[in-house]
Amino acid sequence: MTTRHTFQRGYVSEGFKTRLAIAYHIRYRVPTAGGKWKHKSEVLYELSGRKAARDVLKSRLQEALKRTPEAAELSVQDFVEAYWKAYLERRNGKPSTRKGYESVLNTHILPVLRDVRLTEVVPLQIEEFLRSKASKGLSAKTIRNMLVLLKGIFALAEDNDLIQRTPVRKRHEPNVMRTEKPSWTPQQVRSIIDNVPALYRPLFVCAALTGLRLGELLGLQWKHIEFSSAKLRIEQSLWNGQLVPPKTKNSVRTIPFGEVLRQTFVLHRQNSLHTRPEDFVFCRSDGSALQPDMLRREVLYPTLDRLQ
């Protein structure tokens, strides 16, 4: 983290009488862990005059520029802003992951722990935090996701010797019941494909025959389709309008496809206005990427409603 040096002169009062001696009041600013500044003041005794008080102030200002905020001063928000987010950047966390963390932090964690000092968070506070979330009807899976984030934040603080031990304990983990995701029969898939608007039918055929994730489908470009060898190269995914690496390292893969999908691609390309290697295979009329929410809201869900 880069420290931004701010010019300051500080303040020295005129000498004033106290029971002990003539004293001088000085004021200056010191940096906080969050990159901001806070005011600090001192009363100085037993000095030869105001010039001596100015010398003390000058020394304090020099110390303030060199000063690294101590762990005892760090609030949870200070640590998150100054260190946790930088850590995620260094780890090259996926944009979707960072956005998810940001949402959990701003919606659930920081409103409760924002001003609590990092060194003062104890297991009982974590217990109470999780209990309050459960009492509001949040699912065990959602609460577990919050706990994963808390565990990561405090583990980073512990690794950097800012706290003796993380307050997140194994006993805090909620029991999450695994539920089997609903699936469609081959007949239902065929019915969906037959009833979606013709413009989107090639996308649904590709999804059914390859099992690609939606982001992987929308990230396909014509350069990824090898017609001669009948193979698809999965090298990227579309998230929030951006091309990002696939979900895992194993997600970078090559998938063979058969004659039905080959013919689908051929016909789709003949009907498309955007067929350059860098163009999206499945796109809007202007060549821009399709949006997952739009596909669900305007294509898939209305089709399912019609089939009921």
C-alpha positions, 0 to 999 in steps of 0.5 A: 500500500502506498502512503500518500504524504500530506503537507502539514504545519501543525499548530502551537499555542501561546504559552499558558499557565498551569499549576506545574509550569508554563505549557504549550498546546500542539496539534497535528495529524497522524495517518490511519490504516485506512489511508486517512488522517486523524487529529492528535493533540498534546500538552507540553510542559517544562519547555524553554519557550514557544520555539522549543514547542515548535521543535517538538512539533516538528519532530512529531510531524516527521514521525507522522510521515514515517509512522506505520499504523499499529494493529491495535488501531485497525478497525475491521473496515480499515483492514478490509480496505487497506489489506484484504482488497489488495490481497484479492487483487494480488491473488487475481481473484475473478471479478465475479468472486470480488463482486460477491465478496463486496456485496456480502461485506457491504450488506452483512459484515461491515454494517455490524463489524465496521468500527470494531477494532480488529484485535477486539473481535472475539469468537462470541461476536462471530457467534452472535453475528451468525445467530442474528443472520439465522434469525432473519431467515437467511439460509445455512448456505448464505450464512456459510458464504459469510463465514468463508469470507470472515475466515479469509479476512481474519486468516490474513490478519493472523498470517500478518501477525496482526492478531494472535488467533482468528476469532472464527472457529470450526464450531461456527460452521452451519450444517448445509444440507446438499440438495439435488438440482432439478434436471430435465428429461431428454423429452423436456429438453427437446420441447424447450428447444422446439419452443424457444424463439428461432433466434436463440435456438442454436444457443439452446442446442449447443447447451443441450449437446455440450453441457457448457455453463451459460457464461462459457456459451456466451463467451464462445467466439467463432475462432473457438470452433474447429470445423475441420476437427469438429471440436470446441475450445473452451478458453474463456467465459463471459461475466458481467459483459467481460471475458474472464478465465473459466471457473477453474483450471480444468474448465479450460478444455476441448470438447468434440461435437457431432454432426447435429451440432456441426450443422447447427453451427453452419446454419447459424453462421450463414444466418449471422451478420457477425462471423469474424474470428473475434465475433461472438457465436451467440450475440445480439443484432449489433454483435455485442454479447448476450446478457444471462439475465435477459436470456432467462427473463425474456427467453427461457422463463416465458418458454417454460411458462408456455409449456406448462 
